[in-house]
Amino acid sequence: MANSTRRTFLSVSAAAVAAPLVAGEAKASVKPELREILKEIDPRRIEAVVRRLVSFGTRHTLSTQDDPVRGIGAARDWIYAELRRYAAGTPMTVELQSFIQPVSPRVPQPTRITNVIATLPGSVTPERIYVVTGHYDSRVTDVMNATADAPGADDDASGVAVIMELARVMAKRRPEATLVFAAVAGEEQGLYGSDHMAQVYKDQGADIQAMFSNDIVGTGDAHDGTAPHRRQVRLFVEGVPTSETAAEARTRLSVGGENDGPSRQIGRFVQNTRTDLDVRVIWRRDRYLRGSDHISFLLRGYPAARFTEPRENFAHEHQDVRVENGVQYGDLIQFCDFRYIAGVAKTNAAVLWSLAQAPGTPRGVVIDTTQLTNETTLRWEVGAEPDLAGYEIVWRETTAPEWQHSRDVGKVGTITIDLSKDNVFFGVRAYDREGNRSPVAAPRPSP
C-alpha cells in the first residue's frame, strides 16, 4: 500500500497527554555548514554596503535613473553589479526585474521600477522557494520629494545590506531548496516593487514556503545610546491570513484557527531556531499605521513576516535632514550599528538555512470531520524529498500559544490519534534523516 494511504492508530494515555514534549524542547544545535556561514557574515562589509547606498544622495523611487552617481538608478546599477560579482562562478543568478508602474496616488507619472533579484537554486528540491528582501528606495518628510537628500541608512539600506551579505556568503553554498535575495524598489510609494515580484511568482505558480522582509533593522538601541534591546529583533507575523476567503472565514469562525495560519507557523519555526539575536515574535501583521513588503506576499497567500529593530526612533525615519530645537532629524548613517545589522543577518541566515535544509511544510493536511467521534484522524500528502524520514503530530490546548506535545508517527500519510479534535489544536510537521524539522502545517477540515 502506498505511503499516502497508509493509516496508523496512535493511542495516547492521559499521562502522555499531560507530558509536554514540545514546549521547552531544546533548539537544534548549529550544524557545521551553518556555523561557517555565520562566521563569514562581516559587519565591516555590511557597513560598506550601507555607506555606499547612502552615498547616492537620494534613492527615491521618482529620482533620476540615468545619473551614474546620484539617484535610484545609480543605486540599482551598483546593487546589480555587486550581486553579479558575488554570483561569479557560482550557481546563483542575478536579474533586473523591471516594470512600468502606472499613475497612482504616489506616482504622478508612469515610472519604471526595478527589483534586483539574486536566485540561488536548490540542489534537491529547487521548486521549493524561500525569499528574503530589503527595499533600496528612500524618502524624506514629503513622500513626493524626489530631489532632496534622503540617505535612508536605516530605512532601508540596513535591510538591503542584510540581503546582500546573505547573498555574498551563501552564493557558494548548495542549499537543498531555492533561496532568493531581493532588493526591491517602490516600497515607500506603495510596496510596488514587491507587489510586482509577488505577482510574477504567483503567475508562475511558484511554491514560496516563506518570505521575510528586512525593513528598518539598523540598530537595537533606539538611536539614543541606551541598550535594553540590543540583543533583540522583532518579527511581525499575522494570524488570520490576509488572503483568507469568505468560505475559509466561515470555517474558522466555527472551529477556530486564528492563531494557526501559515505565517504564524513560520513565526513559531523561527522561535524554535537557534538564532544570533533574540527574536521577539509579535502577533500582528505589522505596526500601527505601517506596512512593508511582506504584505505583498501575504496578499497572494504566501507565508510572510517582517523583521524590524526593537524600538524605532521616528525622528530618524521619513524625515528631512535637519537640526531642530537641538534635535538631529534624518535617517543618517551615524545612527546605525553595523554589528547589530550583522546580528540580524545571522538571524536571517540561521532561519533561511534551517528552512532550506529541512523538508518542506507538509501539504494537503486535513482533519476528518465527516463523523462524530472522540478520536482524531489526520491525513496529508507524503513528501517526495529523498531524505524524508517521517512525520510528527503536534498538539496544544486551545488556549496555549505554542505547541505543547508531539508524537513521531513515521513515514505515513494518515494517522488516527486517541484525542478529541474538539478539545485541542493539531498540526503536522516533517523531519529528515538528520533530524531537521519543517514548519508545522495546521489541518483544514475535510470537505
N, C-alpha and C positions, 0 to 999 in steps of 0.2 A: 504494500500500500504506500502511496506517495506521502512524503513528509507533510505536505499541505493538508492532508486529510486524516493524518494520524490523530487519535484522541487519547488523552491521558486523564485519569481521575486522580485528583490530589485531595486527600483528606487532611484537614488541619485541625488539630486538637485545640481546645480552649487555651491551654498553656502555651502552645506555639503561637497562637494569635497574639497573646499578650507580650511576647518577646520581641522587642524592637530589633530588626535586622537591617534596617536602612538608616534610620536616624542615628547620627553619630558615627556611622561607619567610617573607617579611615579612608582618606583620599588616596588615590593610587599614587605610587611612587613615580618620580620623574624618570622616564626611560632615557638611556644614554643618548639617542639621537636628538631628543628634545632638549636634553641638558646642553648639548653642543650648540643647538640653535639659540638657546637663551644666552649662552656665553658670548655669542657673536654680536648680539644687539648692543650697539655702541652709542652712548649719549653724545659723544662728540660728532658722530655722523648725523645724528638727529638734529643737533644744534646747527650744523652746516646747512641742512635742508631748510630749517625754519628761517635762518638768516638769508638764504638765497631767495626764498619766496617773498620775504619782506622787502628785499632789495628792488623788487619790480614796482614799488611805489603804491600802485593800486592793482588789485586783481578783480575789480568789479566786473560783473558779467557784461555790462554795457560799455566797458572801457575798450580802448583800441586793441585790435587784434593783429595789426601788422607792424607795430613798433618793435624792434628787436630787443629793447631794454626796458620798456615800461608797458604795463597793462597786462590784461589777462592772456593775450596771445603770446607774449613773451614767456609768461609763466607756463602756459600749456606746452610750448615747444621745449622748454627746459625739462619739465617733468617727463615728457615723452623721450627725450634724448637720454636722460638718466636711467629710466626704466629699460630702455633698449640696451644701454651699456650693461646693466645688471643681467639682462637676459642673454647676452652674447655667449654662445657655446653651451647653452642650457636648453631644456625643452620649453622654457617659458616663452610665450609670445606676447607682443605688445601692439595695441592698436589705438588709433584715434577714432572714437565713435562720435560723429558729428551729425547734427540735425538743425533745421531751422525752426526756432520757436516763434509761433505766430504772435501777433499783438495780444497782450494780456495786461492786467492792471499794473504790473511792474515791468513790463516790456513794451515800450511805446512804439517800437517798430520791429519788423521781423529780424531776428537776431540769430546768428549761428552760435550754438552752444556745443562744446566738445568735451566728452569724457575721455580720460586716458586710462586704458584698461590693460592690466597685465594678467595673463592667464597661465597658471601652472597646471598642466593636465595630470590627472590622477593616473597612477601606474596600474591599478587593479580595477577600480570602478570609476572611470573618468566621467561617466554620465552623472555622478553624484557631485554636487557643487556646493561650496561654502564661499560666501562673498564678504569682503571687508572693505569699507570705504572711508574716505575723508573728503571734504569738499575744499577745492582750491580757490574758489571765489571769495571776495571780501566786500565789506561795506563800511560806511560811516553812519552818522545820525540820520541823514536823509538817504533812504534806500535807493533813491533815483540819482544820487550824486555819483557820477561815474568818473570824475576827474580829480577830486580831492585825494590826498594821500590816505590810503586805507590799508595800514600794514597787516592787519589780520593775523597777528602772530599766534594768538591762542585760538581764535575763531577764523579759519581753522587750519592754519599752517601746521599746528601741532598734530591734528589728525592726519593730514597728508604725510607728515614726517613719519608717523606710525606705519602707514601702509607702505610707504616707500622702503623703510628699513626692513619690514617684514618681507617685501619682495626681494630685496637685496640678499637677505640671509637665506631665504627659502628657495631661491631660484635653482640652486644646485642640488636640492633635495628631491626625493621622489615620494611625495605623499600618496597614499592609496586612493584618495578622492581628489577631485579638482579644487584648487584654491584660486580665487580671483581677488586681485588687489586693484582697487579703482580709485582714482582721483576724479571726482565728479564736479561739474560746474553748475551754475544756476540755482544753487541751494537758497541763497538769500533772496532771490527773486520769486521763489515759489517751488523749490525742490525739482526744477525742471530737468536737470541732468539725470538725477537718479530715477525720476519718473519715466524718462525715455529708456534708460537702461533696463529698468524692471519690466517695462512693456515688451522690449525686444526679447528678453528671456522668456516672458510669458508666451509670446507668439511662437517661440521656438519649442515650447513645451519643456523648458529646462527644469531639471529636478534640483532646485535650490532648497537645501535642507536647513540652512541657517544663514542669516545675513546680520552683520554688525556694522553700525555706523560709529565712527570715532569723531566726535564733534565737541570741541572745547575740552581738550584733555591736557592743557598746558601746565597746570600747577595744582598741587594739593594743599597749598597754604592760604587760599583765599586772597592771594596777591597782597597780603598785609603783613607778612613776616611771621605770622603765627602758624603753628604746625599741628593742630589737633587732628587733621585728617590726611596728613602727608602720605600715609601708607594705605590710602583708600581710594577707590574709584567707584562711581555709581554705574549701575546697569539698569536702564528702564525697560521693562517688559510688560506688554499688555496682557490682560486676562481674556476677556471676551474678544474674539478675533475681529479686527476691523472689517474683514471680508465676510463676516457671518451672514448667511442668507436668512430670510424670514422663516423658512422651514426649520433651519438649524436653531434659530432663536426659540421657536415654539418647543422644540425638544429640550433645549437647555432649561427653559422655564419650568418644565415638568420634572426633570431628573437632576438638574444641577450641572456643574462643569464649568462655571465661570472662572475658576482658577486652574483650568486644565487645558487651555488652548495650546497650540504648538509652540508659541513664543514663550509662554510660561514654563513649558517643559525645557526649553533651551536655557532659561534662567536657572532652573534647578540643576541642569547639567553643569553650567558654569560654577555654581556654588559647590559642586562636588568635584571640581577640578582643582588641582594644586596650582595656584597662580602666584605671580610675584607680588601683586597688591591684594589687599583685602577687597573683595567685590561686595559692595552693598547693593543688593538687588532691590529695586523699588517697583512695586506692583502698579505701575502706571505706564501708559504708552509713552508719555514724555512729561516735561514740566508744564506748569500752568502757562498758557499763552504762547507756548513754544512748540517747535517740531523739528525733526531732522530727517535725513534721507532714508532711514529705516521705514518711515511711513509709506514711502513709495512701494516698498516691497510688501508691507502689510496689506496694502490695498489690493494686491494681486494674490493674496492667500499664502505668501511665503512667510515662514517664521523669521522674525527680525527683532533686533533690540538695539539700544543706543548706549555706548559708553560715554561718560562725561565726568569732568572733575567733580570733587565732592562739595565744593562751596564756591559759587561763582562770585566775581566782583563785577557788578554791572556797569561800573564806571569805565571798565576796560573792554566792554563789548558794545558793538554798534554805536560807537561814539566818535565824533570829530576829535582829532588830536589837539589838545589844548590844556592849559592850566587855568583853573577857575576856582577862586577862593582858596588858593593854595593846594588844590587837589589836581593831580595829574589824570587827565582823561585820555582815552585812546587805547587801542589794542596793540601795545608796544612790546617789543621783544624782551625788554628788561624785566617784564613780569612773568616770563616763562621759566620753568625749572626743567632743565633738559634731562636730569636724572629721573625726575618723576615721569616725564614723557616716555623715557626708556622703560620704566616700570609698566606703563600702560601697554607699550609694545610687547613686552614679555608676557603680560597677562593675555593679550590677544593671541600671541604665538602659542601659548600653552593650550588655550581653548581651541583654536583652529586646528592645531596638530592633533590634539586628542580626538576631535570630531572626525578628522580625515582618516585617522588610523583605525578607528573603531568601525564596526558595521553600521550601515545606515539605519535610520529610525524605522522601526517596523511599520509595514504598510497594511492597509486594509484591516485594522484591528476593530473588531465588533464584539459586542456583548449580547448574548442571546436573550431577547426579551419576548420570545414567542409563546412562553407559557409561564404560569405562576409556579415558582419553586424556590426553596431556600438554598439551593446550590447556585453556582455561577459558572456559566460556560463562556469562554473567550475563544475567538478564532482570529487568525491573522495569516498573511502570506509569508511563507518561509523564504528568506532572502537567498540570493544566488552567490554571495561572496564566498570565495573558495576557502577562506579560513573561518567561516562562521561556525561556532561551536554549539550555540544553543540560545535559549531564552530564559528570562526571569519574569515572573509575575510579581508586581509590586502593588501594595495597597496601603491605605491610610484611613483613619477616621475622617468623616466628612468635615469635621471642624479643625483638622490638622493642616498646617501649611505645607509640610514636606512629607515625602514618602516615609512610612514608618516600618514596613515589613516587606520581605522579599522571599521568594522561593524559586530555586532553579528547577525548570521543568524539562530541560533537554531540548533537543532539536526537533520540535514538534510544531504543528500549526493549529492545534486545538487542545484546550485544557478545560476540565471541569473541576472546580475547587469547592470544597465544602464550607463556603462562606456565602452569606446572602448579599447579592448585589444591591439590595435596598439599604444596607447598613454602612457600606464603605465605598470609597472610590478605588478603582483598579487601574492598572497600567501594565504595559509590556515593554521590555527592553531586550535588545540582543547583546550577545557578547561573543568575542572571538577566542581563538586558541591561546592568545597571550593575555586574556583577561580584560581587554579593552571593552568598555560598555558603551552602547549607544544612548542617545536621549530616550526618554520614555515616550511612548505613544499611548494616549488615553483612548479608550474604545468609544465608538459610536453605537447606539442601539441598533440592533439588526432590524431590517425592514419588516 
